[in-house]
Amino acid sequence: MADDALIVFTPSGRRGRFEKGTTVLQAARSLGVDVDSVCGGRGLCGRCQVTVSEGEFAKHGITSRSDHVTGWNEVEERYKTEGKRAFKAGRRLSCQMRIVDNAVIDVPADSQVHKQLVRKRAEVRDIVMDPAVRLHYVEVDQPDMHNPSGDLERVQQALREQWGLDKLEDCDLRTLQHLQQALRQGNWKVTVAVHRGRRITAIWPGFRDRAYGVAVDIGSTTIAAHLCDLQSGEVLASNGIMNPQIRFGEDLMSRVSYAMMNPGGAQEMTAAVRQALNDLMAETAAEAGITPEEILNATFVGNPIMHHLLLGIDPTELGGAPFALATNSGITLWAAELDLKIHQDARIYILPCIAGHVGADTAGVALSETPHLSEDIVLIVDVGTNAEILLGNKHRVLAASSPTGPAFEGAQISSGQRAANGAIERVRIDPETLEPRFKVIGCDLWSNEEGFRKQTRKIGVTGICGSGIIEALAEMYMAGIIATDGTIDGAMAARSERVRQDGRTWTYLLNAGEPEITVTQNDVRAIQLAKAALYAGARLLMDHLEIDQVDRVVLAGAFGSHIDVKYAMILGLIPDCNLDKVSSAGNAAGTGARIALLNQASRDEIERVVHGIEKVETAVEPRFQAHFVEAMGIPHTTAPYPRLRSAVPLPAPKKATATDAEGQERSRRRRRREHAPTQE
Amino acid sequence: MADDALIVFTPSGRRGRFEKGTTVLQAARSLGVDVDSVCGGRGLCGRCQVTVSEGEFAKHGITSRSDHVTGWNEVEERYKTEGKRAFKAGRRLSCQMRIVDNAVIDVPADSQVHKQLVRKRAEVRDIVMDPAVRLHYVEVDQPDMHNPSGDLERVQQALREQWGLDKLEDCDLRTLQHLQQALRQGNWKVTVAVHRGRRITAIWPGFRDRAYGVAVDIGSTTIAAHLCDLQSGEVLASNGIMNPQIRFGEDLMSRVSYAMMNPGGAQEMTAAVRQALNDLMAETAAEAGITPEEILNATFVGNPIMHHLLLGIDPTELGGAPFALATNSGITLWAAELDLKIHQDARIYILPCIAGHVGADTAGVALSETPHLSEDIVLIVDVGTNAEILLGNKHRVLAASSPTGPAFEGAQISSGQRAANGAIERVRIDPETLEPRFKVIGCDLWSNEEGFRKQTRKIGVTGICGSGIIEALAEMYMAGIIATDGTIDGAMAARSERVRQDGRTWTYLLNAGEPEITVTQNDVRAIQLAKAALYAGARLLMDHLEIDQVDRVVLAGAFGSHIDVKYAMILGLIPDCNLDKVSSAGNAAGTGARIALLNQASRDEIERVVHGIEKVETAVEPRFQAHFVEAMGIPHTTAPYPRLRSAVPLPAPKKATATDAEGQERSRRRRRREHAPTQE
């Protein structure tokens, strides 16, 4: 028809004919083009910006010109001058301009509701914005005595009619208590927060577009929070504090013991973590220049014990076999149910735990690293006091937890310490002289470089952290100081004074200062035990998948970000893999919490994925013990690590020693017992 | 087949062939026969009792004998001796006895899940037991390390498998916090309370069959609670207390004023009513020998202002046009959200309000009296400070509220008082001598009977209550003391000293004692205003339905239970109707709350019904004013009341007096103004 114009939207390519005079936003909506709007096309929010393309578009058979839409009206003019919200060049407000003639309209990424937040690493999915809590501006009918209905019901009607929310169920009582005032203060124009398209959780008079959420990772040692803008997905502030539960026990099992031994102990720890969360959220909100009451949604990950304590569930059952979780489903709650001082009706979502040893933090890792979508077989390890391990691809994912103990965190190591200023984090040993050089956290220089002493005068060289001990051991192995079986070779004392006798065993002196930092035979054994547990867990899952090698390895968590993957592989922490196929994911658990915050569908996804993950309990698998014993050697006793060897020149493996043989014999005996219980 | 037997269940008539050895309960369930059970067929609850019929059943073609099922086993034997739970003669436990041969099995009413509670009045429905909160005993799988799942998820699985609850959604946090201990204390046998088949709200170790609910009617003056057994439907205790909000204002509008004039006033009244509810529920529970924590469900009705104050919603908007409700939907909440001290996860259901003046109490009346199911046209009036009126039948129901004022409750009457000991409630006047006789509350004798003085020495004759003033006026009218226009006829002073001059008007002396009890001209006017409002409301709804008479009248509420319907009609409170078609429903609002408590489907029903009710706002209907003025006379000025006249000998109506004529003129003027606003 003569009064129609052809409108093509890019990048979607959707097209349709519209009567002249139709607003561009209406046209976009009727075609299902993804254009953001909080105010529903009233020119208040400034989110529905588009650009009108200029030129001949042969592909579409039309000429598009900027005057093929109406010019700037009063409403748009306002945006020319409003500093912060001023438009970028060429931008127009699609709700204000009307169609005059054929046009190609481009919807820039930041104007899309479901915009993609691009993640840095190539192998992971971008985050599509689709938060569980959304704001909707509505104009509500006034009450009519001839046709009486509740104010709430008219708000619901407006949400249905103006926003298509046809699944609305209910309204939080506290919001209902303030609904009438908000409507009248706003002169029947209000902004409503709706949770998952179903439940009204907040209402404000007039127009509002500030909505925030927080993603929290509750670790045994530290709690980290990321405050996000629920509209843009931007992280506005990140913060971490110590988990105050540490005063009830350094590691998880001592906290469970505290709960078991002290009546009310679990409640004490619950109160402590909730208080810390309130402090953390208040601080993070202040940093972003908002109040905690503006936080409308929060997501949490944590290991099973942190998960249970947050919820106020006594973790005693997680302290012993069969390690029964109270629940392995995702949980949606009000903030008030957890005594959290954010918006009174903020919703909390806690990711599901996978098994008694594999928590919501690992669910977060899975959501971030998506093994369930992977074409190739990926091994993901998140190393903490326990190592959580995921293995699989889009067909099948397995999970296990391996009892590595805290050696990788510097505990149980004679000179061990947490990763903090003064801790040795990098080590090199000259294979000829056996002389070491190292770097400490807080100083960019190597210890043999000029200025190192001066720069470290204040921080000192105080100990060795997890990544440092890994490198020290790998370098000692490559220098021949440590044999394949982990023994420090006393014969080396002839070549260097740094190798010293210490009773019946030998030590290696890394730094002669105060304190003296050495690597003892016990240190080597502690790391051997830890790395054997980690490897055995991975290997056990590989057995279940019936594979002998993995295509990719992802190291998650703080430890995974700091170690040099080459050294991890030299020591045999992880199975053999091409070095360029090993990557660090950083705090993948926290990223998972952030994904769950910004994309509501991901909550359903992770619950489905967690349900489908095959849980392997290392404690009841005889093969775990066998792999564990076999993995004590460096890299380990039996596997040749051909792919590592092609990248790193390693010493030729020595013959198995008595230690290995004994271990293998023990393991064989154990397996026989377990598999043939009636024969004894 | 030879190993099959034909089993017929009565009274349902359902029949089927079953393998011998099948339990009778299994057979009943597979046929969908309604047999109760809390324990799921484990012989713990004793609810699935049946009797085996003896004899030839030609209709079914079988012989049934008591030995066509297996004999008493150990489990059944226990019930022989357990005092309180001992079986009635002939009763057997259907879950324990197994089929041996053909049999007719009778399921007595008290063994049915959906048993009917028979209500006394013929015109109303019986209540079918189907409470929103039900108990289910389950045996739960123990955790298995080879197949880890949460304890909650195994409870849910047991509820699905053993009870067919396949719509389970979630679990209350506070229940989840105690779930693991309950499972272990109960050795994996627990009783679970489930709300509406969907949400787990409580858990106890082992078997339990105590579940209670409370139905509450929050009146402006009194609050009444009925504590019910959720299994049997029995009312275990009923109790009433004064509404402490009276200290903020005697009537509703003064409470709204209090909220408007005093910052925090609404919250004060909310706290007062919630505290009273806690006291009332504790007292009622104690009376029934249970603890408040055993109350798992509560339902509430009340007028819109009581409804809003209970919910913590400021009632200011209800104080003036357009009388906007915050919500007109039914509301389901946790007890904790209303600070109610019953079971921590008890569910509250509040019936929907109908309009700004027509509350959840009227919704309760509708649920109890079911106008929406009536074949004939029923007028239901619930008289309090306002009169709530429902009119209609199964095709159409209308509702309105009429501003009667508190005269019917004894307020605004010179000698008026609440219905309490010493109040005159019945009056007769001798048409010849004009001498009265009366009865007072607390004494069974008439005032002219021997012993009346002695029996009333303590309580006295203190005033006149609502039903008393109605009878006094009607008797005065029939004795000719009051004219059709309501004037006390001074000419009667010649016939009796009881008619006395009082300034420019006359009074009638009802009792000469201390205090002296008289009926003044102002008293007559107050009742005329009240009854005209009531009548005009009913008449307005009749106009909307385009009818001139109603088939039935139901008087609900305390006032409706105490007045003699004949006198109500003589005065013209209600439209003309056959006297035997006028009934009292008692506290129908409270009954509605009880129905909503005992039958969950009724909640959906009343929300549907309320949605469909046509709301008529008397304040904006010009015809209301016209009817009001016309209804000032006794019975009233224009209607002939032929059906009343056929039952009661009434004086011939006198001609309209100046008062009537003036009133009609005023009303006509008003109508003209309202309909033609531009002409002035």
Interface residues (C-beta under 8 A of the other chain):
Chain A: Q142 P143 D144 M145 H146 N147 P148 S149 G150 D151 L152 E153 D170 C171 L173 L176 Q177 L179 Q180 Q181 L311 G312 I313 D314 T316 E317 A321 P322 F323 A324 L325 A326 T327 N328 S329 I331 T332 L333 E337 C353 A355 G356 K615 E617 A619 V620
Chain B: Q142 P143 D144 M145 H146 N147 P148 S149 G150 D151 L152 E153 D170 C171 L173 L176 Q177 L179 Q180 Q181 L311 G312 I313 D314 T316 E317 A321 P322 F323 A324 L325 A326 T327 N328 S329 I331 T332 L333 E337 C353 A355 G356 K615 E617 A619 V620
